[in-house]
Amino acid sequence: MTDNAEGAISAHLTALPDRVGVDGLEEKWTKAWNDDQTYKFGNTRDRKAVYSIDTPPPTVSGHLHVGHVFSYTHTDVIARYKRMRGYDVFYPMGWDDNGLPTERRVQNYYGVRVDTSLKYDPDFKPPFEGTEGKKIQAKDQVPCSRQNFIELCEKLTAQDEKQFEALWRELGLSIDWSQTYHTIGEHPRRVAQKAFLRNLARGEAYQKDAPGLWDVTFQTAVAQAELESREYDGFYHKIAFRFEDGTPIYIETTRPELLAACGALIAHPDDERYKKYFGQYVYSPLFKVKVPILAHKAAEMDKGAGIAMCCTFGDVTDVEWWRDLNLPTRSIIQRNGRIVMNVPDWIEDEGGREIFAETEGKTTFSARKIIVDHLRESGDMDGEPKPTKRMTNFYEKGDKPLEIVTSRQWYLKNGGTDAKLNAELIERGKELNFHPDFMRVRYDNWVHGLNGDWLISRQRFFGVPFPLWYPVKEDGSADYDHPITPSEDILPIDPTTDVPAGYEESQRDVPGGFTAEKDIMDTWATSSLTPQIVTRWEEPGEENKALHAATFPMDLRPQGQDIIRTWLFSTVDRAHLENKCLPWAHATLSGWILDPDHKKMSKSKGNVVVPNEPLKKFGADAVRYWAAAARLGLDATYDEGQMKIGRRLAIKLLNATKFALAIGREDENHHVAEAAEAVWNPKDVTEPLDRAAMAKMAFVVRTATDAMEAYEHSKALEIIESYFWQFCDDYIELVKNRAYGTPDEHGKTPSEKAVLSARTALGLGLDAFARLLAPYQPYATEEVWHWMHAGEGSVHRAAWPTPEPYVIAASGASPETLAWAGRAVEQLRKIKSEAKVSMKTPILSVALSAAKDGVDAIRSAIDDIAQAGRVVGKFDLVEKHAEEAAASDEADDATVAIETSELGEPPAKKPRKK
């Protein structure tokens, strides 16, 4: 529905239900929206007329929790608002179904694990079809080929996605379900591989053998953005390195098992204790390896002994020292987290070689015990190990501390090693509109703090393969320096099954032939391209080109605050490198959901609420109200009390609208007429109280619109809701008798003009509330909209209100008139409440006092106030002067006070029906 030039609003009224309620509305309107394709993108090709949203693709690895409902509701409120503002909203949904979470779920669900030596079995049957959440140990999992495993991943994610979609539909997300994608689907794989090949051609993607963070449990490299620093129990060991003459110099370490990997001792250049030793050499205990004592500013003088051994590699500081001081690489930890199987050639002492041989193939825990026992025996350990707690890096999904392992990996430039690119990405952050703006600092801090490029390769199975092969040399080794790349027109490819041009399958893994790159891309390497994926970047065909031009760069990226460093930054990086622009203009950041004890909800803590529960208990509109009431960027507590308020709001909207629409349409038995037509013309609003209500509505529409334009949806809801309750509790109560045309206590009937004024203001007001609340409570608002505008389409395709019709209806009135009238009625009710009599008890006489503005306002609406309060006799108003107010206990200029009153007899109680 739109406002015409005169500001008139027409309403085609339909039959009203005998009873109203929110139950059943989700099923009713979800089906209608689906049948009518209410939210379908209209394929508008004018970029200025399109609003495009880069919707977060939820990870399909089990169940959603109520935190997802929270953040996705925020996005949907914006999408619905923009649609009502006239934009063709491009609002797709994706499913993040590749990567480690899916693999873990499949391993558990089907009881399988990958064995790359096995061939594909088309008849393979997994041992389980769901294990009811029980964790299946690796030793009990049945091995299968990589391709069989991928098929199981695809099968399970398809099942999960159906459940997710059903939940999103019930929540009322206005998604265009014809615009869905999967991060492992053919199109996303093509985009990811094409973007990578272009990064490679421009020198932005590269491979190298380098120390990197490694998770021994999941057997995969880990990027800087995936780290979690956690407290970990350990022991400090005070160990003696010795000079040539046997003089000891002590270090303290929590990792004595790495003694054999030591390349130097490091102290701070300003540490007076060790300045005299810089440039000298000492010998490591047990292994007798000669190592230098060097200076580096990263050494901590106040930690332990102030001097530390640099091993390759114990932690990220070791990597920094190794790189800056050009130390030798002496790696002894394998990918499986165990000590290497051969004694390193840098250990020449025979006794040291024998000790190392005892640790071969051992876990770091077992190797540590062996080394500590030998240190005790040799006298190189001073005292016993002392318990300590240290902060250690973990993979965010892992349970064991990360190791640092040297291996060949793929990297993508992100400003971590390139100052020029880093500065460019900082500038991109300044261009982006963050909501709330204080989140910008998290982006800046992350980019400034990068110390390496983005590691994008993973040693997993279910993901987007790198589209590469390598020539195999005559000695059978791969020539990694000369990768073989496919042409873009044949993407996507899987190098483990596809064959490069010029080769045959028989040449796979043989000298003179080729071998496949077996690593896959980090899941973020695909997710960082969601704007390119959904807008059909570089896809053939004029339709795809037109869609991309109309939707990219996108308007909005909504997401959680915790993945600014991963998803938001990586997406900015990819768009900057490929498209030379930001991927979107705005980013909205939602906070976390806290449990009632104000702890962050997470699956690992076991305090997650499954969203189906509150949706079933309170209804979608109520749950959405709770979510939308929270401000962006701030954490919110899971609060069923808020949901109850949201449910009451929806029911009140239904009841208030039905009441107002029924006025003048009921027969003598209070049945509503089948169909009628009413015209709500703003110029028909003539009475002071009605005009005041419309003046307040103009203010509410204006301020709520400003808040929505600033992405402050919670502020807009607060403004709208506050006036809605005032409108229902004060305005409707004040004018309902006049709207009905009911004679007052003296038998005086309101004029037709006064009746029309009340009915018009009621219609205009409730029509506005239906539209203002539509982004928040889509089901209740759709229901009342169809009572008012049957046959005119959905409220979610209607126009967002503009102030003009209400300004016309207000005709210069002040909204304060309604506020004063509400206070006056409150005082009249207070008289009866304090007397403990029925609200229907007549007031024979009353005198109210107020400031001059209040007296004038109350006088202008005195007939409505008298009817609402059942004042049947004298009604006096006393002006309270400023000095009087200041001297009284109630110094508020807005106060209405009772001066005198006299009550009549309460009405006789009607006998109860048997």
N, C-alpha and C positions, 0 to 999 in steps of 0.2 A: 504494500500500500504506500502511496506517495502523497505528499502534501501538495494541493493545487495552488494556483496563484493567489486565490482569495484566502487560503489557509483553511478552507473547509475540509472536514474529514467525514466521509460517508461510511456508514456501517451497515452491512447486510446481515441482519440478525437471524439466527437459527434457533431451533428448539433447545431449551436448556434441560439438563438432567434433573431428576427429582432429588438426587443426592450427589454430592461431589466428594472426590477423594483422589489421592495420588496413585493408589494401587492400580496396576494394570496399564498405566499411561505409557510405560516404557515399551511394552510389547505392541501396543496400539500404534504409537507414532514411529517407532523404529521401522515397522513394516511399511507404513505410509511413506516415510522418507525414502526407503529403499525402492519402493514401487515407483515413486514420482521422481527418483534421482534428484532429490532436493539439493544435494551438495556436490553434484557433478561439475567438474571444471568445464566451462563453456568454450574452451579453446580460443579465447580472445587473443588476438595477435598484436594488440596495442600494448606495449610494455607499461605505459602509464596507467592503464586500466586494470592491470593484473597485480595481485598481491600473492607472492610465492613464498612458501614455508618449507624450510629444510627440516622436516620432522625427524626427531631421533628414532632410529630403528631399534626397538628393544631387542635385547639378546634373547634368542629363543632357546632357552636351556632349562626349562622347568616351569615355574610359576611366577607370575607377576606378584608384586606386593603393593601395599597401599601407597607407597611412595611414588610408584609409577602413576597411579590415579591422580595423585597430587600434582605432579609436574605437567602431565599431559592435559589436565583440565585447564591449567594456565594458558597453554597454547591454544586450546579450543576456544576459550573465551575471546582471545584476540582474533582467531579465524572467523568466528561468528560476527564479531563486531565489524571487521573489515568487509565481510560480505554484505552486511546491512548498510555499510557506507557506500555501496555501489561497486566495489571491486569484484572482479572475477577471481575468486580465491583458488589458487593452486595449492592443494593440501594433500599430498600423497602420504602413504605409509609404507615403511620398509620393515624388513625383518632381518636382524643381524644374526645370521644362522651359520657363520663360519667361525673357525677358531677353537681355542682350547675349551671354553665352557660347553660347547656342543659335544666335543669329543669326550669330555669327562662324563657327560650325561649319557651318551650312547654306550660308553664302556660299562657304566653301571646298569643301564636299563636293559641291555641285551646280554651282558656278561661276556664281552669280547674284547680283544686287543689286536693291534696290527702287528703282523709279521711280514716285513717287506720281502722276505725270501719266498713267500707263498704266491702262487698264481691265482688268478681270478677263478672263482667257482660259481657258475651261474645257478647252481642248486643249493648254495650255502644256506643253512638255517641256523640262526643264533640259538643258544641254549635257553634263553629267557625272552619273555615278552613283557618286560616290566618287573622290577624287583622290589616294588613297594618302598622305595627310598633306601633300601639296604645297600651298603657299600660293598661291592664285590672285589675281593683282593686280587691283585695282578696274577698271582699263582693259580687262581681259580678261573681266570678268564680264558675263553677259548680263542686261540689265534686264528686270524683270517687275513686275507689279502688286503692291500690298501684299497683297491677298488670295491671289494665287498664292504669294507668298513664305511667308505664314502656313501655307498647306497643306503646303508643303515642310517647314517647321519641325515640323508635327504628324506628318508621315510619318516623318521621321528620328528624332525623339524616341521614337516608338513602337518603332522598331527597336532603339534604344539601351536602352530600358527592359527589353526582353526579355532582353538580355545581362546587364544589371545584376541582374535578378531571378534569373537562373540562377546567377550568382556568389553572391548572398546565400543562396540555398538550399543551395549546396554548402558554404558556410561554416557552415551550420547555424543561421542566425538563426531564432528561433522566432516569426517574423512571422505575423500573421493576414492571409493574402494576399487575403482577401475585403474587407479594410479598406484599400484603396489609393486614392490620389487624385493628381491632377496639378495643379500650381499654375496651369496655363492652362485647366484643365477647366471645364465649365459651373458646377459647384457652387462651386469656389474663386473663380471670377469673380463669381458672385452675392454671395458673402460679402464679397469685397473691395470691390465696388461699393456694397453695402448699408452696410458700415461707413463708407466714405468719405462717403456721403450723410448719414449721421447725424453724422459729424464736422463736415460742412459746416453742417448745421442748428444745431449747438451752438456754432458759431463757432470750432471747433478746427482746421478746414481753411480755408485762405484763399489767394488768389492776389495777387501783386504784381509790379510791375516793379522789379527790384533787381539789384545786381551779384551774380553767382554764378559759381562755378567751372565751367569749360567745357572739355571735351576736344575739340580741333579734329579729331582723327582720327576719333572715333566720332560726332562731331556731337551731343553730348548733355550736359546739365547733370550735375554730379557732387555728391553729398552729402558733408558733412563726414566721415561715417563711412567713406567709400570712398577717402579720401586715403592716399597713401604719400609720405613725405618721403624723397627720394633726393638723393644728391650729384650735382651737375651742373657741367660745365665752363663757365666764363664768363670775362669780362674786366671789370676795373674801369676806368671812364673818368672822369678828373678834369676836370670841366666848370665853366666860369665862368658864373654868373648875375651881372648887373651892376646896381648902383644907378643912379639918374638921372644921376649925374656920371661914370659909367663905371667906378667902383671895383668890382673883382670880389669875389665870395664863392663859394668853390668847394664843390661837392658831388661825391661819387663814386657812380657808378651802374653797374650791369651791364646796364641797359636804356635806352640813349640813344634808341632808336627811339620811346620814349614821351614825349619832350620836349614834343611838341605837346599832350599830355594833362595837363600839369602844372597843378595848381591852387594849390600853396603849397609853401614850403620849411618843414620841420619840424625843430625841435631840442628837446632835453630842457629843461624849465623851470629845472633847476638847473645847466645848462651855462654856466659863466662866460664862455666864448668868444662866446656868441651872445645873452646876456641883453639887451645894449644894442640888439640889432637887432629884438627882438620888436615887432610892430606896424608895422614899416617894410615897404616894397615894393621888389622888384627886378624886372628884366626877364629873361625866358628867352632863352637864346642862339638864334640863327637866326630864331625866330618873334616875338620882341619882345612877348610877352604879359606884362602886369603881374600879378605874383603876390605875396601877402603872406608874411612870415616869421612863423611861429606856433610856439607851445610845446605839446608833448604829452608826457606821461610815458612813452609807448611808444617814444619816440626813444631810440636807443642811443648814448650818448656815446662809447663805445670802438670803434664800428664805423665804418670809413671816416673821413670828415671829421667825423663826429659830427652832421652836418646832412644831411638827405635831401630829395629832391623827392617830393611826394605826387602821383602820377599816377592817373587813374581809368581802368583800375586795373592796377597792376603786380603786387601781391600782396595777401594778406589784411590786412596792416598798413595798406595804402592804404585799404582799405574801412573799417577802424576809424577812421582819421584823418578820412576823408571824412564818416563818420556823426557823429563826436563834434564836429567843428569846423564842420559845416554847409558843406562846401566845394561848389563847383559841379561838376556831372557833365560831364566832357569825354571821353567814350568814343571811341576811334578804332580799336579792334579789333573786327572782325566775328566772327560765329559760325564762319566758315570759317578763322579765324586770320589773316586778311589785313587790311591797313589799309583803312579806309572809302574809298569812291570819290569823295567830295566834300570839298572843303576846308572845315573847320569855320568857322562864322561868328565864333568868338571870336579867330581869327587875322586881324588887320586889316592887318598890315604886308605890303606887296606882295611884298617879297623873301621873307618867310616863307611866303606863300601859294604862291609859285612852287616853293619847296623842298618844301612838303608835297605839291604836285601830282605831284612826282617819285615819291613813295612810294605814291600811290593804287593799291590793289589788290595791292600787294606783300606777300610773306610778311614776318613780323617779322624774319627773318634778312636778307632783301634790303633791307628798310627800314633796318635798323641800319647796314648798310654805307654806304648813301646818306647818312644823318645823320652818321656818323663822318667821312666824307670832307669834308662841308661844315663840320664843326666844326674840322677841321684847317685848312681853307682860311680860315676866319674868324678863327682864332687863339683860339677859345674853348675849346679842349682843351689842357690842360697835359700835355705829354709824350705817350707812346704808351700804349695800353691795356695793363694788367698782368693776366696770367693769374691766375685764382682758381678755387676750387671753392666752390660755394654749395649749401645745402640748398634744394631746390625741390619744390613739390607736384606730384605725378603722380596721375592716376587709377590705382587699383590694377591695372587691366588695360591701361593705356595705356603708350605708349613716348615720348610727347612731354610737356614741361611743360604744365601747365594754364594757360589764360588766364582772366581774369575778365571776363565779358561781362555787360552789362545786358540782361535779357530778362524776359518775363512767365513766371512759374513758379508751381506749386502747392506750398504748404508745409503741414505738419502740426505742431501745437504739441507740443513735447517737453521743455519746461522751459528751452530755450536763451534765451528772451526773457521768460519768466514766472517770477519768483522763487518764487511760491507753488507752481506746478506742479513746479518743480525740487525744492523741499523735500519735496513729496509723493512724488516718485519716489525721492528719497534714502531716505525712510522705507520705501518698498516694498522697496528693496534690503536694508534691515535685517531685514525680515520673511522674506526668502527664505533658505533653507538652501543655502549654497554648499558643494560638495564638490570639492576641499579648500577650507576656509574662507578661506585666504589669497587666493583669487581674488576675494573680495568687494571688495578695495581697487581692483581694476581697474574694477569697476562704479562705485564711488564717484568715482574720479578722472575717469572719463568724464563722468558726469552733472555734477559740479562744473565741469568744463572746457568745457561746451557754450557756444558763443557765438552760436548762431542756431538757429532752428527747422529741422525736418527737411524738406529739399527732396525731394518725392516724385514730381515729374514728370520724365519722360524723353522725349527726342526720338528714339524708336526705333519699331519696327514690331510686334515680336512680344511682346505683353504684355497686361495687363489695361487696357482703355481707361477713361479717366475717363468716367463716364456723364453727360455734359453736352453741351448745345448752347448757342449764343448767338444772340440776335436780330441780324439784319443791318440796320444803319441805312440811311437813304436814300442816304447817300454811299458805301455799299458796305462800310463798316468794321464790324467785330464789336463788339457792345455787351457787353464783358466784365464790366461791373458788374452785369449782370442775367442770370446763367446760367439756362438752362432745364433742370429736373431731371425725370427719369422717376419714376413711382410704383414702389415696391419690388416690387410683384407681377409686374412685367414683366421684372425683372432675370434674367439679365445682358443687357446691350445693347451694341451697337457703334455709337456715334453717327455713324461715317462711312458706315454702311449703313442704320441704323434711323432712323426719322423721329419727331420729338417729337409729342405729342398736339396736335391743332389745326392741324397743318401737313401739307402734301403734299410728296412727293419733288421735284416741280417747283419748289418754293420754296427748295431747297437753294442756298446761296451766291448769292442774288440779293437786291437791296434789298427790305426789307419781309419777307424770309423768315428763314431760319435758317442757321447754319453749325455744323459739328461741332467739338468739342474734339479735336484730332488727336494730342495728346500721350498717352502711356500712363503707367501708374504704375510707379515703381521696383519691381523684383522684390521688394525687401524689404518693400514695402507690402502685398504678398500673403503673403509668407513670415512676416511678423510676426503673421499671423492663423491660423497653423497650429492652435493649440489650438481656435479657434472653428470652423475648417474640419472637423477630424477628429471633433469632438464634435457636429456638426450644429447649431450655434448658429442660432437663429431660423429653422430650416427647418420648413415646415408638417408637420402630422401628429403624432399622439400618440406614435408610436414614436420619432420624432426628438426630441421634447421629453423623453421618458423617458431616451433615451440621453445627451442633454446633461446632464440632472440627475445621472446616475450616473457621469459621467466628468469633469465640469468643476466647479471648477478642477482641473486635472490634477495628477498626483503628481510627475512627473519630466520635466525637460527635459535631455537629454544633448546635449552639443555641444563644439565645439573652443574652446579658450581665445582664439583669435584673432578670434572673432566675438562676443565679449561686447558690444562697442560697437555692433554692428549687430543681429544676430539676437536676442540675449538682451534687450538694452535696448529695442529697438523693440517686442518682444512684450510686455514689461512695460508700456511706454507705451500700447499699444493696449488691453490688458486694463484698465488703470487708467482710461482715458478711457471705455471702453464698458461694462465689467462692474464697475467700482469694486472690483476685487480683483486679487491676483496671478494670473497664468495657471496657475501650478503651485507646489507646495510646495518642491520640491528641484531643484537644477541641478547636474549633474555635468560637470566640465570635463576633457577629455582633453588631454594634451600633444601635441607634435609628434613625428613620426618623423624620426630622423636617419640619414643614411647611415653606412657604416663609418668615414668621416672626421669624423663628428660634425657634419655640415652638414645643415641642414633639407632634407628631400626636397621638391622642387617640379618641376613640368613645365618651368619656365623654365630651371632648372639642368641638366636632363637626367639627374638622378640618381634618378629614380623607378623603383621596382620594381613591375611589374605583378603583381597578387595571384594570377593564375592560375599563375604559376611556382612559388612556394612551396607552394601548395595541391596542385599536381600532384606536387611533389617529396617533400613531407613528410606531406601529409594535413591535413584541416581541424582535427582535434583538436590536432595539433602546432602549427599556426599560431595557433589560439585560445589555446593555452597560453602562447606567447610574448607575445601581446597582453595576456592577462589577468594576466600576472606583473608588468606595469607599473602603477605607482601613478597615480591620477588627478592631473592637473595637472602632471605631470613629463614631460619629454621622454624618449623611449626610442630606443635604437639598433636599427636593423634587424639582427637577430642570428640567423643560421641555426643557430648552436650551441645557442641556446635552443630552437629548433624541434626539433632532434634530441633534446633532453632531453624535450620534450613528447611526441614520438613514442615514446620509450622508456617514458615513464610510461603511455601508453595500452596499449602492448604488455604491460607488466608487470601492469597491471590485468587484462588478458585472461588471461594465463598464471597469475597467482596465483589468480584466481577459478576457473579451470578445475581447477587442482590441488586446491584445497580442496573443490570440489563433487564431484570424482571419488573422493575418499576414501570407501571403503565402497561404491562403486558400480561398481567395475571387476570384470570377471570374470578368470579365470586368464590370459587373453591380453591383459589391460589394456584391454579394450573397455568403454566406459561403458554401463551399463544404459539402456534407452530412456527410462523415466520412473519416477520414484519421488517419494515425498513425505517431507519432513523437517520437523520442528518445532524451531525454534531458540528454546527457552524460556530466558530469562535466569536463571531459578532453577536450571537445569541446569549452570551454570558454578560449579564447586566448587573447582578447584585454584588455589593461590596465583598461579601465573604467568598463568593464564587470567584470573583476577580483576584482576590488575594491568593486563593488556592492555585490559580493559573499563573500568577506572578511567581510563586514559589516553584511551580513546575518549570517555568522558563529558566529560572536560576539553576535548578537541579539538572536539567538537560544540558545547559551550557557547561557547568562545572564537571559533570560526569563525562561529557564529551572531551573536554580538555584533559581529564585524567586518563581516559582511554588512549588519546593520541600520544600521551607521554608514557604509555605502557604501564600505567599504574591502575591495573584492573581492580585491585583490592580497595583502593581509595574511591574509585567510581562506585563499587558495590556499596560501600559504607554510606556514600551520599544518597544513592538511590533508595537503599533500604530504610534509612532514617526517615526520609520523607514519606515512603510508602506507609510506614506505621503511623506517622502523624496524619496522613491522609485518611487512613482507615479509622484510627481511634478518635480523631478530632473532627476532621471535615465531614466524613460520612455521617457520624453521629449528629453533627450539628445540622445538616441539611436534609436528612432523610425524610423528616416530616413534610418539609416544603416540597421535596421532590415528589412525594406521594400526593401532594395537594391536600394534606390533612388540615382541617380547621384547628386553630389554636384553642386554648382554654376558654376563650371568650367567644368562640364560634366564628371567628374571622378566618376566611379561606384565602390562601395566597393567590395572587393574580396568576393568570396563565403565563405571563412574561416571567414572573419569579420562578414558577415551576419549571419552565423551559430552561431558564438560566441554570438551575441546579442540575437538571438532567444532562444538560450539555456539558457542564463542568465535570460531572461524574464520568460521562462517556469519554471526554477528552483525556481526563486524568488516567483512567484505567487502560485506555488504549495506549497511552504513553508508557505506563508501567509494564504492560505486556511486552513492548518492544525494548524498553530499558533493561528488563530482567531476562530477556531472551538468551543472551550469551551465557548467563549463569544457570538458569533453570529452564532448559529447552523444552521439557515435557509439559510442565504446567502452563507455560506461556503459549505453547502451541495449542493446548486445549482451549484456553480462554480466547485465543485469537480466532479460532474456528467458531466459537459462539458468536463473536462479533462480526466476523468477516468470512462467513461461509462462501466458498466458491472463489475467493480472491487469492488462493495460494497460501503458502506457509509464512508464518511470522519471520522465519529465518531467511526469507527472501524479501521481506518488507524493508522499508527504509528506516534507518535509525532516526529517532526524532530530532527535529531541529527546533530551536527556541521560538521561531517566528509565529506559529499559530497560537502559542501560549502568551506571547507578548501582546498579540492582538486581543486575545480574550481578557488579559489583565487590564488593558486600557489604562495603564499608568498606576494601578493599585500597588500597594506595598504588601509583600508576603507577611509582614509583621501582624497584619490584621488577623490572619488565621491563628498566629501564635497567641495573640492576646485573647482571642475568642476561646481557644483551647484552655488557656489558664483560667478564664472565667468559669467555664463549665466544670473544670477540675475543682474549683472552690465551691460551686453549688453541690457537687457530689460529696465533697468533704463535709458539708453541713449534715447531710443525711448519714454519712458513714459514722461521724462522731456521735450522732444521735441513735445509731444502730437501728435505723429504719430502712424500709425498702426504697430503692432508687425511684420507684414510681410515686413516692409520697410527694404531694404538692408543696411548694414553698409559697406561703401566703404573702410574705414580703421579705425583701432583702436589700441590703446596701453593700456594694463592693467598692473598694478604693483602689486606685492605681495612679501612676504618673499620668500627666496630661495626654501623652501619646496613647497610652493604654485606654484612658477614658474615651477618647475620640474613636479608637478602633472598636472597642466594645459597643459603644453606642451605635456604630454603623451596622453592627450585626446583632443587635439586641433581640430582635424577634426570633432569630434562629437560636440564640443562646437561651432565651426564655423557654422555648419549646423543648430544647434538649434537656434543660434542667427542671422542667415542669414548674416554672414560676407563674403562678396564677394571679398574683396581686401586684403590689407596688414593687418596682425594680429601680432602685436609685443607684447612681454612680457618683462617687466622691473623688474629687481630684486631690491626690496627695502631693503636696509641694515638696520641693527638694530638701528644704530644711527639716520637714517632718520625717521624710524618709531617712535622712541621715541620723535623726535622733532615735529612730525606732530600731528594734532588733532585726528587722528585715529591711536592710538598706539597699537591696537590689532594685534598680529602676524598673526591672521587668516584672516585679512582684504584683500580684493581685491579692488583696486581702479582704476578709469578711469584716464588715463593720457591724452590721446588725442583721438578724434573720428571724423568721417565724415560720414554723412548719405547720402544715395542716394535718388532718388525720390520715394515717397510712391507709391505702386501699384494702378493702376486705379481702381476705384470702379465699380463693375459689376452692370449693371442696374437691378433693382428689378423686379422680375417676377410679372406680373399682375395676 
